[in-house]
C-alpha cells in the first residue's frame, strides 16, 4: 500500500499530519476508516459520485461504512 501515493509525495514510512477540521474536497488526500482499518487515498469525483483512489487505478466507492477521518495537510519524514 505504501507506494500507492508516492506520486503525491507520501512514502511508506512517512507520518501524516491530518486536519480534522478541514472539509474533504475532490483532489485532496484523506485518511478514512473502512472495515475497522485506517488508510489514506485521494478523494476523486466521478460525475455525481466520489471515489477513493490509490493512484494506480484502484478505486473504492464511498459507502455508508466509510468514515472519513480527516484531510492530510502535511507529511513528516525521517532524514
C-alpha positions as CSV (number, residue, x, y, z in Angstrom):
1,X,0.0,0.0,0.0
2,X,2.8,2.4,0.7
3,X,4.0,3.1,-2.8
4,X,0.5,3.9,-4.0
5,X,0.6,7.6,-3.0
6,X,4.3,8.1,-3.7
7,X,3.4,10.2,-6.8
8,X,1.7,12.6,-4.3
9,X,4.8,12.7,-2.1
10,X,3.7,10.2,0.5
11,X,6.1,7.4,1.2
12,X,5.6,4.2,3.3
13,X,7.4,5.3,6.5
14,X,6.0,8.9,6.5
15,X,3.9,10.3,9.3
16,X,0.8,12.2,8.1
17,X,-0.5,15.4,9.6
18,X,-4.3,15.2,9.5
19,X,-6.6,18.2,9.8
20,X,-10.0,17.0,11.0
21,X,-11.5,20.5,10.7
22,X,-10.8,20.9,7.0
23,X,-13.6,19.5,4.9
24,X,-12.5,17.0,2.2
25,X,-12.8,18.1,-1.4
26,X,-12.0,16.3,-4.7
27,X,-8.3,16.2,-5.2
28,X,-7.2,16.1,-1.6
29,X,-5.7,13.1,0.3
30,X,-8.0,11.8,3.1
31,X,-7.5,9.4,5.9
32,X,-10.5,7.1,6.2
33,X,-11.7,4.1,8.1
34,X,-13.4,1.2,6.4
35,X,-14.0,-2.2,8.0
36,X,-12.1,-1.1,11.1
37,X,-8.8,-0.2,9.2
38,X,-7.4,3.2,8.6
39,X,-5.8,4.1,5.3
40,X,-5.3,7.1,3.0
41,X,-6.3,7.7,-0.6
42,X,-7.1,10.6,-2.9
43,X,-10.7,11.7,-3.0
44,X,-11.8,11.9,-6.6
45,X,-15.1,12.9,-8.2
46,X,-16.6,10.8,-11.0
47,X,-19.7,12.5,-12.2
48,X,-22.1,12.8,-9.3
49,X,-20.2,10.3,-7.0
50,X,-17.0,10.3,-5.0
51,X,-14.3,7.6,-5.1
52,X,-11.2,6.9,-3.1
53,X,-8.3,6.3,-5.4
54,X,-4.8,4.9,-4.7
55,X,-3.4,6.5,-7.8
56,X,-2.8,3.1,-9.5
57,X,-6.3,2.7,-11.0
58,X,-7.8,1.0,-7.9
59,X,-10.8,2.9,-6.7
60,X,-13.2,2.4,-3.8
61,X,-16.7,4.0,-3.9
62,X,-17.7,5.8,-0.7
63,X,-20.2,3.8,1.2
64,X,-22.1,4.2,4.4
65,X,-19.4,2.1,6.1
66,X,-16.7,4.6,5.1
67,X,-15.8,7.2,7.7
68,X,-13.6,10.0,6.5
69,X,-11.4,10.8,9.5
70,X,-9.7,13.9,8.1
71,X,-7.7,15.6,5.4
72,X,-4.0,15.3,5.1
73,X,-2.4,18.7,5.4
74,X,1.3,17.7,5.8
75,X,3.9,14.9,5.8
76,X,6.7,14.3,8.2
77,X,9.6,12.3,7.0
78,X,12.7,10.9,8.9
79,X,16.0,12.0,7.5
